[in-house]
């Protein structure tokens, strides 16, 4: 059974950010993605309620392919 670590790239952009600031974030994120290339899922959030750990874990399991944990349930 594979137990490899899965990483996620989370970008936080607040609700009151201007279009120019969003564009700058976009270019900064592109530079980060050149360096950090090994992540299973990318999220972009602007609402604190979206930062739900259970939801993020579920999305990472989906992105990881076969779910061997389901066999144990």
DODRENVEX-270247 format. One record per atom (N, C-alpha, C, CB): x, y, z; atom name; residue number from 1. Coordinates in steps of 0.02 Angstrom, whole numbers. Glycine has a CB too. Example, Ala and Ser with C-alpha at 12.3 -4.5 7.8 and 13.67 -1.06 7.14 Angstrom:
2
+--------+--------+--------+------+-----+
:      X :      Y :      Z : atom :  nr :
+--------+--------+--------+------+-----+
:    660 :   -284 :    390 :    N :   1 :
:    615 :   -225 :    390 :   CA :   1 :
:    660 :   -165 :    390 :    C :   1 :
:    565 :   -224 :    452 :   CB :   1 :
:    642 :   -112 :    354 :    N :   2 :
:    684 :    -53 :    357 :   CA :   2 :
:    645 :      2 :    394 :    C :   2 :
:    704 :    -30 :    286 :   CB :   2 :
+--------+--------+--------+------+-----+
//
This chain:
73
+--------+--------+--------+------+-----+
:      X :      Y :      Z : atom :  nr :
+--------+--------+--------+------+-----+
:     42 :    -58 :      0 :    N :   1 :
:      0 :      0 :      0 :   CA :   1 :
:     45 :     62 :      0 :    C :   1 :
:    -48 :     -1 :     61 :   CB :   1 :
:     29 :    109 :    -43 :    N :   2 :
:     68 :    171 :    -50 :   CA :   2 :
:     47 :    221 :      4 :    C :   2 :
:     59 :    201 :   -120 :   CB :   2 :
:     95 :    250 :     37 :    N :   3 :
:     82 :    301 :     88 :   CA :   3 :
:    124 :    363 :     74 :    C :   3 :
:     97 :    274 :    159 :   CB :   3 :
:    126 :    386 :     12 :    N :   4 :
:    166 :    445 :     -4 :   CA :   4 :
:    132 :    509 :     18 :    C :   4 :
:    180 :    447 :    -79 :   CB :   4 :
:    173 :    559 :     33 :    N :   5 :
:    145 :    623 :     54 :   CA :   5 :
:    116 :    659 :     -6 :    C :   5 :
:    200 :    667 :     88 :   CB :   5 :
:     63 :    695 :      6 :    N :   6 :
:     31 :    735 :    -48 :   CA :   6 :
:     32 :    807 :    -25 :    C :   6 :
:    -42 :    710 :    -63 :   CB :   6 :
:     52 :    851 :    -70 :    N :   7 :
:     57 :    922 :    -54 :   CA :   7 :
:      5 :    961 :    -94 :    C :   7 :
:    127 :    948 :    -69 :   CB :   7 :
:    -13 :   1018 :    -66 :    N :   8 :
:    -60 :   1062 :   -100 :   CA :   8 :
:    -31 :   1132 :   -103 :    C :   8 :
:   -129 :   1061 :    -66 :   CB :   8 :
:    -49 :   1169 :   -154 :    N :   9 :
:    -30 :   1239 :   -161 :   CA :   9 :
:    -93 :   1280 :   -148 :    C :   9 :
:      0 :   1254 :   -233 :   CB :   9 :
:    -92 :   1319 :    -94 :    N :  10 :
:   -150 :   1359 :    -75 :   CA :  10 :
:   -132 :   1432 :    -85 :    C :  10 :
:   -172 :   1345 :     -2 :   CB :  10 :
:   -173 :   1466 :   -124 :    N :  11 :
:   -165 :   1538 :   -135 :   CA :  11 :
:   -223 :   1573 :   -101 :    C :  11 :
:   -162 :   1556 :   -211 :   CB :  11 :
:   -206 :   1621 :    -59 :    N :  12 :
:   -257 :   1660 :    -24 :   CA :  12 :
:   -260 :   1730 :    -55 :    C :  12 :
:   -243 :   1663 :     53 :   CB :  12 :
:   -318 :   1749 :    -80 :    N :  13 :
:   -329 :   1816 :   -106 :   CA :  13 :
:   -390 :   1843 :    -70 :    C :  13 :
:   -338 :   1816 :   -185 :   CB :  13 :
:   -381 :   1896 :    -31 :    N :  14 :
:   -436 :   1925 :      6 :   CA :  14 :
:   -491 :   1952 :    -40 :    C :  14 :
:   -411 :   1980 :     51 :   CB :  14 :
:   -548 :   1964 :    -11 :    N :  15 :
:   -606 :   1986 :    -51 :   CA :  15 :
:   -598 :   2057 :    -77 :    C :  15 :
:   -668 :   1981 :     -9 :   CB :  15 :
:   -562 :   2100 :    -41 :    N :  16 :
:   -557 :   2170 :    -60 :   CA :  16 :
:   -492 :   2187 :    -96 :    C :  16 :
:   -562 :   2213 :      2 :   CB :  16 :
:   -471 :   2143 :   -140 :    N :  17 :
:   -408 :   2152 :   -177 :   CA :  17 :
:   -425 :   2180 :   -246 :    C :  17 :
:   -368 :   2085 :   -183 :   CB :  17 :
:   -386 :   2230 :   -267 :    N :  18 :
:   -398 :   2261 :   -332 :   CA :  18 :
:   -374 :   2215 :   -389 :    C :  18 :
:   -363 :   2329 :   -337 :   CB :  18 :
:   -395 :   2231 :   -449 :    N :  19 :
:   -374 :   2192 :   -507 :   CA :  19 :
:   -299 :   2194 :   -519 :    C :  19 :
:   -409 :   2218 :   -569 :   CB :  19 :
:   -268 :   2251 :   -506 :    N :  20 :
:   -195 :   2257 :   -514 :   CA :  20 :
:   -159 :   2213 :   -464 :    C :  20 :
:   -173 :   2330 :   -506 :   CB :  20 :
:   -183 :   2211 :   -402 :    N :  21 :
:   -152 :   2168 :   -352 :   CA :  21 :
:   -162 :   2094 :   -368 :    C :  21 :
:   -181 :   2184 :   -283 :   CB :  21 :
:   -221 :   2077 :   -395 :    N :  22 :
:   -233 :   2007 :   -416 :   CA :  22 :
:   -185 :   1986 :   -472 :    C :  22 :
:   -306 :   1999 :   -441 :   CB :  22 :
:   -171 :   2032 :   -518 :    N :  23 :
:   -124 :   2017 :   -572 :   CA :  23 :
:    -54 :   2005 :   -544 :    C :  23 :
:   -123 :   2074 :   -623 :   CB :  23 :
:    -34 :   2044 :   -495 :    N :  24 :
:     32 :   2036 :   -465 :   CA :  24 :
:     36 :   1968 :   -430 :    C :  24 :
:     47 :   2093 :   -416 :   CB :  24 :
:    -17 :   1950 :   -395 :    N :  25 :
:    -18 :   1885 :   -362 :   CA :  25 :
:    -11 :   1829 :   -414 :    C :  25 :
:    -83 :   1876 :   -322 :   CB :  25 :
:    -43 :   1837 :   -470 :    N :  26 :
:    -40 :   1787 :   -523 :   CA :  26 :
:     31 :   1777 :   -548 :    C :  26 :
:    -86 :   1807 :   -581 :   CB :  26 :
:     68 :   1831 :   -558 :    N :  27 :
:    137 :   1824 :   -581 :   CA :  27 :
:    182 :   1796 :   -526 :    C :  27 :
:    165 :   1892 :   -605 :   CB :  27 :
:    170 :   1817 :   -463 :    N :  28 :
:    209 :   1789 :   -408 :   CA :  28 :
:    197 :   1714 :   -400 :    C :  28 :
:    191 :   1825 :   -342 :   CB :  28 :
:    134 :   1694 :   -408 :    N :  29 :
:    117 :   1623 :   -402 :   CA :  29 :
:    151 :   1583 :   -458 :    C :  29 :
:     39 :   1613 :   -405 :   CB :  29 :
:    156 :   1611 :   -517 :    N :  30 :
:    190 :   1576 :   -572 :   CA :  30 :
:    263 :   1564 :   -555 :    C :  30 :
:    184 :   1617 :   -637 :   CB :  30 :
:    295 :   1612 :   -523 :    N :  31 :
:    365 :   1603 :   -503 :   CA :  31 :
:    371 :   1548 :   -449 :    C :  31 :
:    395 :   1669 :   -476 :   CB :  31 :
:    325 :   1547 :   -402 :    N :  32 :
:    326 :   1495 :   -350 :   CA :  32 :
:    317 :   1426 :   -382 :    C :  32 :
:    271 :   1507 :   -297 :   CB :  32 :
:    272 :   1421 :   -432 :    N :  33 :
:    259 :   1357 :   -465 :   CA :  33 :
:    318 :   1333 :   -506 :    C :  33 :
:    198 :   1363 :   -509 :   CB :  33 :
:    363 :   1378 :   -527 :    N :  34 :
:    424 :   1357 :   -561 :   CA :  34 :
:    471 :   1321 :   -513 :    C :  34 :
:    460 :   1417 :   -593 :   CB :  34 :
:    470 :   1342 :   -451 :    N :  35 :
:    515 :   1313 :   -400 :   CA :  35 :
:    483 :   1252 :   -368 :    C :  35 :
:    533 :   1365 :   -347 :   CB :  35 :
:    421 :   1259 :   -347 :    N :  36 :
:    385 :   1205 :   -312 :   CA :  36 :
:    338 :   1173 :   -363 :    C :  36 :
:    345 :   1232 :   -249 :   CB :  36 :
:    359 :   1117 :   -392 :    N :  37 :
:    321 :   1086 :   -445 :   CA :  37 :
:    285 :   1022 :   -423 :    C :  37 :
:    366 :   1070 :   -502 :   CB :  37 :
:    301 :    998 :   -364 :    N :  38 :
:    274 :    934 :   -342 :   CA :  38 :
:    216 :    943 :   -293 :    C :  38 :
:    330 :    892 :   -309 :   CB :  38 :
:    157 :    961 :   -320 :    N :  39 :
:     98 :    965 :   -278 :   CA :  39 :
:     41 :    930 :   -314 :    C :  39 :
:     80 :   1039 :   -261 :   CB :  39 :
:     -4 :    901 :   -275 :    N :  40 :
:    -57 :    861 :   -303 :   CA :  40 :
:   -118 :    902 :   -323 :    C :  40 :
:    -78 :    807 :   -254 :   CB :  40 :
:   -129 :    957 :   -288 :    N :  41 :
:   -190 :    996 :   -299 :   CA :  41 :
:   -175 :   1069 :   -285 :    C :  41 :
:   -248 :    971 :   -255 :   CB :  41 :
:   -207 :   1113 :   -323 :    N :  42 :
:   -200 :   1185 :   -314 :   CA :  42 :
:   -268 :   1214 :   -295 :    C :  42 :
:   -172 :   1219 :   -378 :   CB :  42 :
:   -267 :   1257 :   -244 :    N :  43 :
:   -328 :   1290 :   -221 :   CA :  43 :
:   -316 :   1366 :   -223 :    C :  43 :
:   -348 :   1267 :   -150 :   CB :  43 :
:   -369 :   1404 :   -237 :    N :  44 :
:   -366 :   1476 :   -231 :   CA :  44 :
:   -428 :   1497 :   -191 :    C :  44 :
:   -364 :   1512 :   -302 :   CB :  44 :
:   -416 :   1525 :   -132 :    N :  45 :
:   -470 :   1542 :    -87 :   CA :  45 :
:   -472 :   1617 :    -75 :    C :  45 :
:   -462 :   1506 :    -20 :   CB :  45 :
:   -533 :   1643 :    -62 :    N :  46 :
:   -540 :   1713 :    -42 :   CA :  46 :
:   -586 :   1719 :     19 :    C :  46 :
:   -568 :   1754 :   -100 :   CB :  46 :
:   -620 :   1666 :     36 :    N :  47 :
:   -666 :   1666 :     92 :   CA :  47 :
:   -639 :   1619 :    146 :    C :  47 :
:   -738 :   1644 :     70 :   CB :  47 :
:   -633 :   1642 :    208 :    N :  48 :
:   -606 :   1599 :    261 :   CA :  48 :
:   -644 :   1533 :    270 :    C :  48 :
:   -606 :   1636 :    327 :   CB :  48 :
:   -708 :   1532 :    253 :    N :  49 :
:   -748 :   1471 :    261 :   CA :  49 :
:   -725 :   1416 :    212 :    C :  49 :
:   -822 :   1485 :    250 :   CB :  49 :
:   -691 :   1435 :    159 :    N :  50 :
:   -666 :   1386 :    111 :   CA :  50 :
:   -607 :   1346 :    137 :    C :  50 :
:   -647 :   1420 :     46 :   CB :  50 :
:   -574 :   1372 :    188 :    N :  51 :
:   -516 :   1338 :    217 :   CA :  51 :
:   -538 :   1283 :    265 :    C :  51 :
:   -470 :   1388 :    253 :   CB :  51 :
:   -573 :   1235 :    239 :    N :  52 :
:   -599 :   1179 :    278 :   CA :  52 :
:   -552 :   1120 :    269 :    C :  52 :
:   -672 :   1160 :    256 :   CB :  52 :
:   -521 :   1098 :    323 :    N :  53 :
:   -471 :   1045 :    320 :   CA :  53 :
:   -500 :    980 :    290 :    C :  53 :
:   -443 :   1031 :    388 :   CB :  53 :
:   -560 :    962 :    310 :    N :  54 :
:   -590 :    900 :    284 :   CA :  54 :
:   -600 :    903 :    209 :    C :  54 :
:   -657 :    886 :    319 :   CB :  54 :
:   -622 :    961 :    184 :    N :  55 :
:   -632 :    969 :    112 :   CA :  55 :
:   -566 :    965 :     74 :    C :  55 :
:   -667 :   1036 :     98 :   CB :  55 :
:   -514 :    996 :    102 :    N :  56 :
:   -448 :    995 :     70 :   CA :  56 :
:   -422 :    923 :     68 :    C :  56 :
:   -399 :   1042 :    107 :   CB :  56 :
:   -429 :    887 :    124 :    N :  57 :
:   -406 :    817 :    126 :   CA :  57 :
:   -443 :    774 :     75 :    C :  57 :
:   -416 :    788 :    197 :   CB :  57 :
:   -509 :    784 :     69 :    N :  58 :
:   -548 :    746 :     21 :   CA :  58 :
:   -525 :    760 :    -50 :    C :  58 :
:   -623 :    763 :     29 :   CB :  58 :
:   -512 :    823 :    -67 :    N :  59 :
:   -488 :    840 :   -133 :   CA :  59 :
:   -419 :    811 :   -147 :    C :  59 :
:   -487 :    916 :   -142 :   CB :  59 :
:   -376 :    809 :    -97 :    N :  60 :
:   -310 :    779 :   -105 :   CA :  60 :
:   -316 :    703 :   -117 :    C :  60 :
:   -266 :    792 :    -44 :   CB :  60 :
:   -362 :    671 :    -82 :    N :  61 :
:   -372 :    599 :    -94 :   CA :  61 :
:   -395 :    586 :   -166 :    C :  61 :
:   -423 :    570 :    -45 :   CB :  61 :
:   -440 :    628 :   -190 :    N :  62 :
:   -464 :    621 :   -259 :   CA :  62 :
:   -407 :    632 :   -309 :    C :  62 :
:   -520 :    671 :   -274 :   CB :  62 :
:   -365 :    681 :   -296 :    N :  63 :
:   -310 :    697 :   -341 :   CA :  63 :
:   -256 :    643 :   -340 :    C :  63 :
:   -279 :    763 :   -323 :   CB :  63 :
:   -253 :    604 :   -285 :    N :  64 :
:   -201 :    554 :   -278 :   CA :  64 :
:   -213 :    489 :   -316 :    C :  64 :
:   -192 :    538 :   -206 :   CB :  64 :
:   -270 :    482 :   -347 :    N :  65 :
:   -284 :    420 :   -384 :   CA :  65 :
:   -319 :    369 :   -340 :    C :  65 :
:   -220 :    391 :   -412 :   CB :  65 :
:   -294 :    308 :   -342 :    N :  66 :
:   -325 :    252 :   -306 :   CA :  66 :
:   -327 :    267 :   -231 :    C :  66 :
:   -288 :    187 :   -319 :   CB :  66 :
:   -384 :    254 :   -201 :    N :  67 :
:   -393 :    266 :   -129 :   CA :  67 :
:   -396 :    199 :    -93 :    C :  67 :
:   -458 :    308 :   -115 :   CB :  67 :
:   -339 :    179 :    -65 :    N :  68 :
:   -335 :    114 :    -31 :   CA :  68 :
:   -367 :    116 :     38 :    C :  68 :
:   -262 :     93 :    -24 :   CB :  68 :
:   -379 :    176 :     65 :    N :  69 :
:   -412 :    181 :    130 :   CA :  69 :
:   -484 :    156 :    126 :    C :  69 :
:   -412 :    254 :    154 :   CB :  69 :
:   -516 :    161 :     69 :    N :  70 :
:   -585 :    139 :     61 :   CA :  70 :
:   -592 :     64 :     71 :    C :  70 :
:   -611 :    158 :     -8 :   CB :  70 :
:   -539 :     25 :     59 :    N :  71 :
:   -542 :    -46 :     67 :   CA :  71 :
:   -545 :    -66 :    141 :    C :  71 :
:   -481 :    -78 :     34 :   CB :  71 :
:   -518 :    -23 :    184 :    N :  72 :
:   -517 :    -39 :    256 :   CA :  72 :
:   -583 :    -22 :    289 :    C :  72 :
:   -461 :     -1 :    290 :   CB :  72 :
:   -625 :     17 :    257 :    N :  73 :
:   -689 :     38 :    287 :   CA :  73 :
:   -742 :    -14 :    281 :    C :  73 :
:   -713 :    102 :    257 :   CB :  73 :
+--------+--------+--------+------+-----+
//
